[in-house]
Amino acid sequence: MVNNAGIVKGGLLNEVPDAQDELTVAVNTLAHVWTTKAFLPGMEQRGRGHFCNVASFAGFYGAAGMVTCAALSRQI
């Protein structure tokens, strides 16, 4: 299972509404958790399976206006 779920909404740190930051953090973190939970039972039942959860390169390479995404990507 390859999970590349997430949203990217950028902007200057002091101009991005808190709600947008909260949505980015929630979706980009919980998408991986929920998708893993959805597929794990079937993999356990079959006795095999693989997960590949993809985050963002923004955690390694800075991009103007992408502070929330970059901070989250570095944590994953």
PDB file of N, CA, C and O in Angstrom:
ATOM      1  N   MET A   1       0.848  -1.151   0.000  1.00  0.00           N
ATOM      2  CA  MET A   1       0.000   0.000   0.000  1.00  0.00           C
ATOM      3  C   MET A   1       0.901   1.223   0.000  1.00  0.00           C
ATOM      4  O   MET A   1       1.743   1.386   0.883  1.00  0.00           O
ATOM      5  N   VAL A   2       0.721   2.071  -0.983  1.00  0.00           N
ATOM      6  CA  VAL A   2       1.461   3.324  -1.043  1.00  0.00           C
ATOM      7  C   VAL A   2       0.507   4.452  -0.672  1.00  0.00           C
ATOM      8  O   VAL A   2      -0.545   4.618  -1.289  1.00  0.00           O
ATOM      9  N   ASN A   3       0.881   5.218   0.334  1.00  0.00           N
ATOM     10  CA  ASN A   3       0.045   6.319   0.796  1.00  0.00           C
ATOM     11  C   ASN A   3       0.788   7.622   0.579  1.00  0.00           C
ATOM     12  O   ASN A   3       1.809   7.885   1.214  1.00  0.00           O
ATOM     13  N   ASN A   4       0.269   8.423  -0.316  1.00  0.00           N
ATOM     14  CA  ASN A   4       0.849   9.735  -0.576  1.00  0.00           C
ATOM     15  C   ASN A   4      -0.230  10.790  -0.364  1.00  0.00           C
ATOM     16  O   ASN A   4      -0.332  11.757  -1.119  1.00  0.00           O
ATOM     17  N   ALA A   5      -1.027  10.586   0.671  1.00  0.00           N
ATOM     18  CA  ALA A   5      -2.137  11.493   0.943  1.00  0.00           C
ATOM     19  C   ALA A   5      -1.655  12.727   1.676  1.00  0.00           C
ATOM     20  O   ALA A   5      -0.756  12.650   2.514  1.00  0.00           O
ATOM     21  N   GLY A   6      -2.237  13.834   1.369  1.00  0.00           N
ATOM     22  CA  GLY A   6      -1.902  15.060   2.072  1.00  0.00           C
ATOM     23  C   GLY A   6      -2.384  16.267   1.300  1.00  0.00           C
ATOM     24  O   GLY A   6      -2.803  16.174   0.147  1.00  0.00           O
ATOM     25  N   ILE A   7      -2.312  17.391   1.964  1.00  0.00           N
ATOM     26  CA  ILE A   7      -2.670  18.648   1.316  1.00  0.00           C
ATOM     27  C   ILE A   7      -1.521  19.627   1.478  1.00  0.00           C
ATOM     28  O   ILE A   7      -0.753  19.556   2.437  1.00  0.00           O
ATOM     29  N   VAL A   8      -1.419  20.520   0.545  1.00  0.00           N
ATOM     30  CA  VAL A   8      -0.394  21.568   0.602  1.00  0.00           C
ATOM     31  C   VAL A   8      -1.082  22.897   0.354  1.00  0.00           C
ATOM     32  O   VAL A   8      -1.624  23.143  -0.724  1.00  0.00           O
ATOM     33  N   LYS A   9      -1.052  23.734   1.352  1.00  0.00           N
ATOM     34  CA  LYS A   9      -1.565  25.096   1.229  1.00  0.00           C
ATOM     35  C   LYS A   9      -0.501  25.991   1.838  1.00  0.00           C
ATOM     36  O   LYS A   9      -0.239  25.926   3.039  1.00  0.00           O
ATOM     37  N   GLY A  10       0.091  26.798   1.039  1.00  0.00           N
ATOM     38  CA  GLY A  10       1.190  27.615   1.520  1.00  0.00           C
ATOM     39  C   GLY A  10       0.787  29.048   1.802  1.00  0.00           C
ATOM     40  O   GLY A  10      -0.365  29.449   1.633  1.00  0.00           O
ATOM     41  N   GLY A  11       1.767  29.789   2.232  1.00  0.00           N
ATOM     42  CA  GLY A  11       1.579  31.195   2.520  1.00  0.00           C
ATOM     43  C   GLY A  11       2.632  31.657   3.505  1.00  0.00           C
ATOM     44  O   GLY A  11       3.353  30.843   4.082  1.00  0.00           O
ATOM     45  N   LEU A  12       2.720  32.937   3.695  1.00  0.00           N
ATOM     46  CA  LEU A  12       3.662  33.477   4.665  1.00  0.00           C
ATOM     47  C   LEU A  12       3.177  33.153   6.074  1.00  0.00           C
ATOM     48  O   LEU A  12       1.982  33.236   6.359  1.00  0.00           O
ATOM     49  N   LEU A  13       4.094  32.788   6.940  1.00  0.00           N
ATOM     50  CA  LEU A  13       3.750  32.334   8.284  1.00  0.00           C
ATOM     51  C   LEU A  13       2.807  33.292   9.005  1.00  0.00           C
ATOM     52  O   LEU A  13       1.832  32.862   9.620  1.00  0.00           O
ATOM     53  N   ASN A  14       3.088  34.549   8.931  1.00  0.00           N
ATOM     54  CA  ASN A  14       2.261  35.516   9.662  1.00  0.00           C
ATOM     55  C   ASN A  14       0.959  35.872   8.940  1.00  0.00           C
ATOM     56  O   ASN A  14       0.173  36.671   9.450  1.00  0.00           O
ATOM     57  N   GLU A  15       0.726  35.295   7.770  1.00  0.00           N
ATOM     58  CA  GLU A  15      -0.494  35.567   7.020  1.00  0.00           C
ATOM     59  C   GLU A  15      -1.419  34.360   6.901  1.00  0.00           C
ATOM     60  O   GLU A  15      -2.587  34.506   6.540  1.00  0.00           O
ATOM     61  N   VAL A  16      -0.907  33.176   7.201  1.00  0.00           N
ATOM     62  CA  VAL A  16      -1.718  31.962   7.087  1.00  0.00           C
ATOM     63  C   VAL A  16      -2.609  31.839   8.324  1.00  0.00           C
ATOM     64  O   VAL A  16      -2.104  31.887   9.445  1.00  0.00           O
ATOM     65  N   PRO A  17      -3.907  31.682   8.146  1.00  0.00           N
ATOM     66  CA  PRO A  17      -4.803  31.530   9.296  1.00  0.00           C
ATOM     67  C   PRO A  17      -4.479  30.254  10.080  1.00  0.00           C
ATOM     68  O   PRO A  17      -4.071  29.246   9.504  1.00  0.00           O
ATOM     69  N   ASP A  18      -4.665  30.314  11.380  1.00  0.00           N
ATOM     70  CA  ASP A  18      -4.411  29.143  12.227  1.00  0.00           C
ATOM     71  C   ASP A  18      -5.203  27.931  11.761  1.00  0.00           C
ATOM     72  O   ASP A  18      -4.701  26.808  11.804  1.00  0.00           O
ATOM     73  N   ALA A  19      -6.420  28.144  11.322  1.00  0.00           N
ATOM     74  CA  ALA A  19      -7.263  27.031  10.869  1.00  0.00           C
ATOM     75  C   ALA A  19      -6.630  26.297   9.685  1.00  0.00           C
ATOM     76  O   ALA A  19      -6.744  25.076   9.578  1.00  0.00           O
ATOM     77  N   GLN A  20      -5.964  27.040   8.798  1.00  0.00           N
ATOM     78  CA  GLN A  20      -5.294  26.410   7.654  1.00  0.00           C
ATOM     79  C   GLN A  20      -4.111  25.573   8.126  1.00  0.00           C
ATOM     80  O   GLN A  20      -3.901  24.465   7.633  1.00  0.00           O
ATOM     81  N   ASP A  21      -3.336  26.092   9.077  1.00  0.00           N
ATOM     82  CA  ASP A  21      -2.226  25.314   9.641  1.00  0.00           C
ATOM     83  C   ASP A  21      -2.736  24.052  10.320  1.00  0.00           C
ATOM     84  O   ASP A  21      -2.164  22.976  10.148  1.00  0.00           O
ATOM     85  N   GLU A  22      -3.813  24.181  11.091  1.00  0.00           N
ATOM     86  CA  GLU A  22      -4.382  23.030  11.791  1.00  0.00           C
ATOM     87  C   GLU A  22      -4.887  21.978  10.813  1.00  0.00           C
ATOM     88  O   GLU A  22      -4.704  20.783  11.045  1.00  0.00           O
ATOM     89  N   LEU A  23      -5.517  22.402   9.730  1.00  0.00           N
ATOM     90  CA  LEU A  23      -6.003  21.465   8.717  1.00  0.00           C
ATOM     91  C   LEU A  23      -4.842  20.737   8.050  1.00  0.00           C
ATOM     92  O   LEU A  23      -4.903  19.524   7.853  1.00  0.00           O
ATOM     93  N   THR A  24      -3.793  21.464   7.702  1.00  0.00           N
ATOM     94  CA  THR A  24      -2.626  20.849   7.073  1.00  0.00           C
ATOM     95  C   THR A  24      -2.010  19.797   7.986  1.00  0.00           C
ATOM     96  O   THR A  24      -1.714  18.686   7.544  1.00  0.00           O
ATOM     97  N   VAL A  25      -1.817  20.137   9.243  1.00  0.00           N
ATOM     98  CA  VAL A  25      -1.230  19.196  10.200  1.00  0.00           C
ATOM     99  C   VAL A  25      -2.144  17.985  10.387  1.00  0.00           C
ATOM    100  O   VAL A  25      -1.675  16.847  10.375  1.00  0.00           O
ATOM    101  N   ALA A  26      -3.428  18.220  10.557  1.00  0.00           N
ATOM    102  CA  ALA A  26      -4.373  17.118  10.781  1.00  0.00           C
ATOM    103  C   ALA A  26      -4.423  16.163   9.596  1.00  0.00           C
ATOM    104  O   ALA A  26      -4.296  14.951   9.770  1.00  0.00           O
ATOM    105  N   VAL A  27      -4.606  16.694   8.403  1.00  0.00           N
ATOM    106  CA  VAL A  27      -4.729  15.839   7.220  1.00  0.00           C
ATOM    107  C   VAL A  27      -3.420  15.122   6.926  1.00  0.00           C
ATOM    108  O   VAL A  27      -3.422  13.917   6.675  1.00  0.00           O
ATOM    109  N   ASN A  28      -2.313  15.836   6.955  1.00  0.00           N
ATOM    110  CA  ASN A  28      -1.041  15.235   6.561  1.00  0.00           C
ATOM    111  C   ASN A  28      -0.530  14.217   7.579  1.00  0.00           C
ATOM    112  O   ASN A  28       0.295  13.371   7.235  1.00  0.00           O
ATOM    113  N   THR A  29      -0.994  14.282   8.798  1.00  0.00           N
ATOM    114  CA  THR A  29      -0.631  13.278   9.800  1.00  0.00           C
ATOM    115  C   THR A  29      -1.661  12.158   9.828  1.00  0.00           C
ATOM    116  O   THR A  29      -1.318  10.982   9.706  1.00  0.00           O
ATOM    117  N   LEU A  30      -2.908  12.527   9.987  1.00  0.00           N
ATOM    118  CA  LEU A  30      -3.948  11.518  10.172  1.00  0.00           C
ATOM    119  C   LEU A  30      -4.224  10.697   8.920  1.00  0.00           C
ATOM    120  O   LEU A  30      -4.679   9.558   9.030  1.00  0.00           O
ATOM    121  N   ALA A  31      -3.966  11.233   7.744  1.00  0.00           N
ATOM    122  CA  ALA A  31      -4.156  10.451   6.519  1.00  0.00           C
ATOM    123  C   ALA A  31      -3.312   9.185   6.556  1.00  0.00           C
ATOM    124  O   ALA A  31      -3.773   8.123   6.138  1.00  0.00           O
ATOM    125  N   HIS A  32      -2.093   9.284   7.047  1.00  0.00           N
ATOM    126  CA  HIS A  32      -1.217   8.115   7.142  1.00  0.00           C
ATOM    127  C   HIS A  32      -1.725   7.128   8.191  1.00  0.00           C
ATOM    128  O   HIS A  32      -1.709   5.918   7.970  1.00  0.00           O
ATOM    129  N   VAL A  33      -2.171   7.643   9.321  1.00  0.00           N
ATOM    130  CA  VAL A  33      -2.682   6.774  10.387  1.00  0.00           C
ATOM    131  C   VAL A  33      -3.949   6.057   9.933  1.00  0.00           C
ATOM    132  O   VAL A  33      -4.053   4.838  10.074  1.00  0.00           O
ATOM    133  N   TRP A  34      -4.909   6.796   9.394  1.00  0.00           N
ATOM    134  CA  TRP A  34      -6.182   6.194   8.996  1.00  0.00           C
ATOM    135  C   TRP A  34      -6.018   5.196   7.851  1.00  0.00           C
ATOM    136  O   TRP A  34      -6.661   4.146   7.847  1.00  0.00           O
ATOM    137  N   THR A  35      -5.165   5.519   6.885  1.00  0.00           N
ATOM    138  CA  THR A  35      -4.965   4.594   5.763  1.00  0.00           C
ATOM    139  C   THR A  35      -4.293   3.316   6.240  1.00  0.00           C
ATOM    140  O   THR A  35      -4.658   2.222   5.810  1.00  0.00           O
ATOM    141  N   THR A  36      -3.320   3.448   7.120  1.00  0.00           N
ATOM    142  CA  THR A  36      -2.657   2.263   7.666  1.00  0.00           C
ATOM    143  C   THR A  36      -3.656   1.406   8.437  1.00  0.00           C
ATOM    144  O   THR A  36      -3.672   0.185   8.281  1.00  0.00           O
ATOM    145  N   LYS A  37      -4.480   2.026   9.258  1.00  0.00           N
ATOM    146  CA  LYS A  37      -5.498   1.280  10.006  1.00  0.00           C
ATOM    147  C   LYS A  37      -6.474   0.571   9.072  1.00  0.00           C
ATOM    148  O   LYS A  37      -6.929  -0.531   9.380  1.00  0.00           O
ATOM    149  N   ALA A  38      -6.797   1.180   7.950  1.00  0.00           N
ATOM    150  CA  ALA A  38      -7.754   0.590   7.015  1.00  0.00           C
ATOM    151  C   ALA A  38      -7.190  -0.644   6.321  1.00  0.00           C
ATOM    152  O   ALA A  38      -7.917  -1.611   6.097  1.00  0.00           O
ATOM    153  N   PHE A  39      -5.900  -0.625   5.977  1.00  0.00           N
ATOM    154  CA  PHE A  39      -5.302  -1.719   5.218  1.00  0.00           C
ATOM    155  C   PHE A  39      -4.642  -2.783   6.090  1.00  0.00           C
ATOM    156  O   PHE A  39      -4.469  -3.916   5.639  1.00  0.00           O
ATOM    157  N   LEU A  40      -4.274  -2.456   7.309  1.00  0.00           N
ATOM    158  CA  LEU A  40      -3.548  -3.392   8.167  1.00  0.00           C
ATOM    159  C   LEU A  40      -4.309  -4.687   8.447  1.00  0.00           C
ATOM    160  O   LEU A  40      -3.703  -5.755   8.364  1.00  0.00           O
ATOM    161  N   PRO A  41      -5.595  -4.650   8.772  1.00  0.00           N
ATOM    162  CA  PRO A  41      -6.287  -5.915   9.053  1.00  0.00           C
ATOM    163  C   PRO A  41      -6.220  -6.918   7.892  1.00  0.00           C
ATOM    164  O   PRO A  41      -6.009  -8.110   8.116  1.00  0.00           O
ATOM    165  N   GLY A  42      -6.395  -6.450   6.685  1.00  0.00           N
ATOM    166  CA  GLY A  42      -6.317  -7.343   5.525  1.00  0.00           C
ATOM    167  C   GLY A  42      -4.931  -7.922   5.338  1.00  0.00           C
ATOM    168  O   GLY A  42      -4.783  -9.091   4.979  1.00  0.00           O
ATOM    169  N   MET A  43      -3.919  -7.114   5.578  1.00  0.00           N
ATOM    170  CA  MET A  43      -2.541  -7.599   5.465  1.00  0.00           C
ATOM    171  C   MET A  43      -2.247  -8.635   6.550  1.00  0.00           C
ATOM    172  O   MET A  43      -1.592  -9.646   6.297  1.00  0.00           O
ATOM    173  N   GLU A  44      -2.736  -8.373   7.750  1.00  0.00           N
ATOM    174  CA  GLU A  44      -2.536  -9.342   8.836  1.00  0.00           C
ATOM    175  C   GLU A  44      -3.255 -10.648   8.528  1.00  0.00           C
ATOM    176  O   GLU A  44      -2.723 -11.726   8.791  1.00  0.00           O
ATOM    177  N   GLN A  45      -4.453 -10.560   7.976  1.00  0.00           N
ATOM    178  CA  GLN A  45      -5.224 -11.750   7.633  1.00  0.00           C
ATOM    179  C   GLN A  45      -4.513 -12.587   6.566  1.00  0.00           C
ATOM    180  O   GLN A  45      -4.518 -13.816   6.626  1.00  0.00           O
ATOM    181  N   ARG A  46      -3.898 -11.905   5.583  1.00  0.00           N
ATOM    182  CA  ARG A  46      -3.169 -12.606   4.521  1.00  0.00           C
ATOM    183  C   ARG A  46      -1.767 -13.019   4.968  1.00  0.00           C
ATOM    184  O   ARG A  46      -1.126 -13.850   4.325  1.00  0.00           O
ATOM    185  N   GLY A  47      -1.297 -12.439   6.064  1.00  0.00           N
ATOM    186  CA  GLY A  47       0.046 -12.762   6.546  1.00  0.00           C
ATOM    187  C   GLY A  47       1.140 -12.077   5.749  1.00  0.00           C
ATOM    188  O   GLY A  47       2.295 -12.504   5.787  1.00  0.00           O
ATOM    189  N   ARG A  48       0.797 -11.033   5.036  1.00  0.00           N
ATOM    190  CA  ARG A  48       1.805 -10.318   4.250  1.00  0.00           C
ATOM    191  C   ARG A  48       1.288  -8.954   3.830  1.00  0.00           C
ATOM    192  O   ARG A  48       0.089  -8.679   3.869  1.00  0.00           O
ATOM    193  N   GLY A  49       2.212  -8.121   3.435  1.00  0.00           N
ATOM    194  CA  GLY A  49       1.867  -6.798   2.950  1.00  0.00           C
ATOM    195  C   GLY A  49       2.969  -5.802   3.280  1.00  0.00           C
ATOM    196  O   GLY A  49       3.827  -6.056   4.126  1.00  0.00           O
ATOM    197  N   HIS A  50       2.927  -4.683   2.606  1.00  0.00           N
ATOM    198  CA  HIS A  50       3.933  -3.634   2.804  1.00  0.00           C
ATOM    199  C   HIS A  50       3.248  -2.276   2.798  1.00  0.00           C
ATOM    200  O   HIS A  50       2.250  -2.061   2.109  1.00  0.00           O
ATOM    201  N   PHE A  51       3.809  -1.370   3.580  1.00  0.00           N
ATOM    202  CA  PHE A  51       3.353   0.011   3.599  1.00  0.00           C
ATOM    203  C   PHE A  51       4.476   0.917   3.130  1.00  0.00           C
ATOM    204  O   PHE A  51       5.640   0.714   3.477  1.00  0.00           O
ATOM    205  N   CYS A  52       4.127   1.895   2.357  1.00  0.00           N
ATOM    206  CA  CYS A  52       5.059   2.951   1.976  1.00  0.00           C
ATOM    207  C   CYS A  52       4.323   4.271   2.172  1.00  0.00           C
ATOM    208  O   CYS A  52       3.512   4.671   1.336  1.00  0.00           O
ATOM    209  N   ASN A  53       4.614   4.944   3.286  1.00  0.00           N
ATOM    210  CA  ASN A  53       3.991   6.227   3.584  1.00  0.00           C
ATOM    211  C   ASN A  53       4.925   7.337   3.127  1.00  0.00           C
ATOM    212  O   ASN A  53       6.057   7.447   3.597  1.00  0.00           O
ATOM    213  N   VAL A  54       4.445   8.146   2.217  1.00  0.00           N
ATOM    214  CA  VAL A  54       5.265   9.182   1.608  1.00  0.00           C
ATOM    215  C   VAL A  54       4.926  10.539   2.233  1.00  0.00           C
ATOM    216  O   VAL A  54       3.762  10.933   2.302  1.00  0.00           O
ATOM    217  N   ALA A  55       5.954  11.232   2.681  1.00  0.00           N
ATOM    218  CA  ALA A  55       5.774  12.584   3.194  1.00  0.00           C
ATOM    219  C   ALA A  55       6.256  13.550   2.102  1.00  0.00           C
ATOM    220  O   ALA A  55       6.216  13.215   0.918  1.00  0.00           O
ATOM    221  N   SER A  56       6.696  14.709   2.486  1.00  0.00           N
ATOM    222  CA  SER A  56       7.053  15.730   1.520  1.00  0.00           C
ATOM    223  C   SER A  56       8.548  16.038   1.544  1.00  0.00           C
ATOM    224  O   SER A  56       9.189  15.977   2.592  1.00  0.00           O
ATOM    225  N   PHE A  57       9.079  16.361   0.400  1.00  0.00           N
ATOM    226  CA  PHE A  57      10.463  16.825   0.328  1.00  0.00           C
ATOM    227  C   PHE A  57      10.630  18.182   0.999  1.00  0.00           C
ATOM    228  O   PHE A  57      11.750  18.634   1.237  1.00  0.00           O
ATOM    229  N   ALA A  58       9.515  18.820   1.297  1.00  0.00           N
ATOM    230  CA  ALA A  58       9.582  20.132   1.943  1.00  0.00           C
ATOM    231  C   ALA A  58      10.299  20.062   3.284  1.00  0.00           C
ATOM    232  O   ALA A  58      10.810  21.073   3.764  1.00  0.00           O
ATOM    233  N   GLY A  59      10.342  18.880   3.893  1.00  0.00           N
ATOM    234  CA  GLY A  59      11.063  18.711   5.149  1.00  0.00           C
ATOM    235  C   GLY A  59      12.572  18.734   4.977  1.00  0.00           C
ATOM    236  O   GLY A  59      13.309  18.923   5.945  1.00  0.00           O
ATOM    237  N   PHE A  60      13.031  18.544   3.754  1.00  0.00           N
ATOM    238  CA  PHE A  60      14.467  18.525   3.474  1.00  0.00           C
ATOM    239  C   PHE A  60      14.939  19.738   2.689  1.00  0.00           C
ATOM    240  O   PHE A  60      16.076  20.187   2.834  1.00  0.00           O
ATOM    241  N   TYR A  61      14.048  20.258   1.856  1.00  0.00           N
ATOM    242  CA  TYR A  61      14.387  21.399   1.016  1.00  0.00           C
ATOM    243  C   TYR A  61      13.360  22.500   1.234  1.00  0.00           C
ATOM    244  O   TYR A  61      12.187  22.333   0.899  1.00  0.00           O
ATOM    245  N   GLY A  62      13.779  23.583   1.774  1.00  0.00           N
ATOM    246  CA  GLY A  62      12.856  24.673   2.066  1.00  0.00           C
ATOM    247  C   GLY A  62      12.235  25.275   0.820  1.00  0.00           C
ATOM    248  O   GLY A  62      12.859  25.338  -0.239  1.00  0.00           O
ATOM    249  N   ALA A  63      11.020  25.708   0.963  1.00  0.00           N
ATOM    250  CA  ALA A  63      10.319  26.384  -0.122  1.00  0.00           C
ATOM    251  C   ALA A  63       9.575  27.570   0.488  1.00  0.00           C
ATOM    252  O   ALA A  63       8.924  27.439   1.525  1.00  0.00           O
ATOM    253  N   ALA A  64       9.673  28.677  -0.138  1.00  0.00           N
ATOM    254  CA  ALA A  64       9.013  29.882   0.374  1.00  0.00           C
ATOM    255  C   ALA A  64       7.526  29.629   0.560  1.00  0.00           C
ATOM    256  O   ALA A  64       6.859  29.085  -0.320  1.00  0.00           O
ATOM    257  N   GLY A  65       7.019  30.031   1.716  1.00  0.00           N
ATOM    258  CA  GLY A  65       5.595  29.923   1.984  1.00  0.00           C
ATOM    259  C   GLY A  65       5.114  28.535   2.372  1.00  0.00           C
ATOM    260  O   GLY A  65       3.907  28.296   2.397  1.00  0.00           O
ATOM    261  N   MET A  66       6.016  27.616   2.675  1.00  0.00           N
ATOM    262  CA  MET A  66       5.609  26.249   2.973  1.00  0.00           C
ATOM    263  C   MET A  66       6.009  25.819   4.386  1.00  0.00           C
ATOM    264  O   MET A  66       6.341  24.655   4.611  1.00  0.00           O
ATOM    265  N   VAL A  67       5.979  26.752   5.333  1.00  0.00           N
ATOM    266  CA  VAL A  67       6.499  26.472   6.672  1.00  0.00           C
ATOM    267  C   VAL A  67       5.743  25.350   7.379  1.00  0.00           C
ATOM    268  O   VAL A  67       6.381  24.498   7.997  1.00  0.00           O
ATOM    269  N   THR A  68       4.422  25.313   7.315  1.00  0.00           N
ATOM    270  CA  THR A  68       3.660  24.270   8.005  1.00  0.00           C
ATOM    271  C   THR A  68       3.933  22.905   7.405  1.00  0.00           C
ATOM    272  O   THR A  68       4.162  21.935   8.129  1.00  0.00           O
ATOM    273  N   CYS A  69       3.909  22.828   6.097  1.00  0.00           N
ATOM    274  CA  CYS A  69       4.163  21.563   5.416  1.00  0.00           C
ATOM    275  C   CYS A  69       5.581  21.070   5.687  1.00  0.00           C
ATOM    276  O   CYS A  69       5.788  19.881   5.930  1.00  0.00           O
ATOM    277  N   ALA A  70       6.537  21.958   5.647  1.00  0.00           N
ATOM    278  CA  ALA A  70       7.933  21.584   5.875  1.00  0.00           C
ATOM    279  C   ALA A  70       8.151  21.118   7.308  1.00  0.00           C
ATOM    280  O   ALA A  70       8.859  20.137   7.532  1.00  0.00           O
ATOM    281  N   ALA A  71       7.569  21.788   8.259  1.00  0.00           N
ATOM    282  CA  ALA A  71       7.727  21.401   9.672  1.00  0.00           C
ATOM    283  C   ALA A  71       7.126  20.032   9.916  1.00  0.00           C
ATOM    284  O   ALA A  71       7.720  19.218  10.623  1.00  0.00           O
ATOM    285  N   LEU A  72       5.970  19.760   9.352  1.00  0.00           N
ATOM    286  CA  LEU A  72       5.310  18.484   9.532  1.00  0.00           C
ATOM    287  C   LEU A  72       6.076  17.374   8.834  1.00  0.00           C
ATOM    288  O   LEU A  72       6.232  16.287   9.392  1.00  0.00           O
ATOM    289  N   SER A  73       6.555  17.626   7.627  1.00  0.00           N
ATOM    290  CA  SER A  73       7.250  16.600   6.862  1.00  0.00           C
ATOM    291  C   SER A  73       8.518  16.150   7.562  1.00  0.00           C
ATOM    292  O   SER A  73       8.900  14.984   7.456  1.00  0.00           O
ATOM    293  N   ARG A  74       9.160  17.030   8.255  1.00  0.00           N
ATOM    294  CA  ARG A  74      10.401  16.692   8.947  1.00  0.00           C
ATOM    295  C   ARG A  74      10.130  15.769  10.120  1.00  0.00           C
ATOM    296  O   ARG A  74      10.998  14.985  10.501  1.00  0.00           O
ATOM    297  N   GLN A  75       8.928  15.849  10.703  1.00  0.00           N
ATOM    298  CA  GLN A  75       8.590  15.031  11.856  1.00  0.00           C
ATOM    299  C   GLN A  75       8.239  13.609  11.475  1.00  0.00           C
ATOM    300  O   GLN A  75       8.471  12.688  12.259  1.00  0.00           O
ATOM    301  N   ILE A  76       7.694  13.409  10.308  1.00  0.00           N
ATOM    302  CA  ILE A  76       7.190  12.088   9.913  1.00  0.00           C
ATOM    303  C   ILE A  76       8.296  11.158   9.631  1.00  0.00           C
ATOM    304  O   ILE A  76       8.058  10.001   9.284  1.00  0.00           O
TER     305      ILE A  76
END
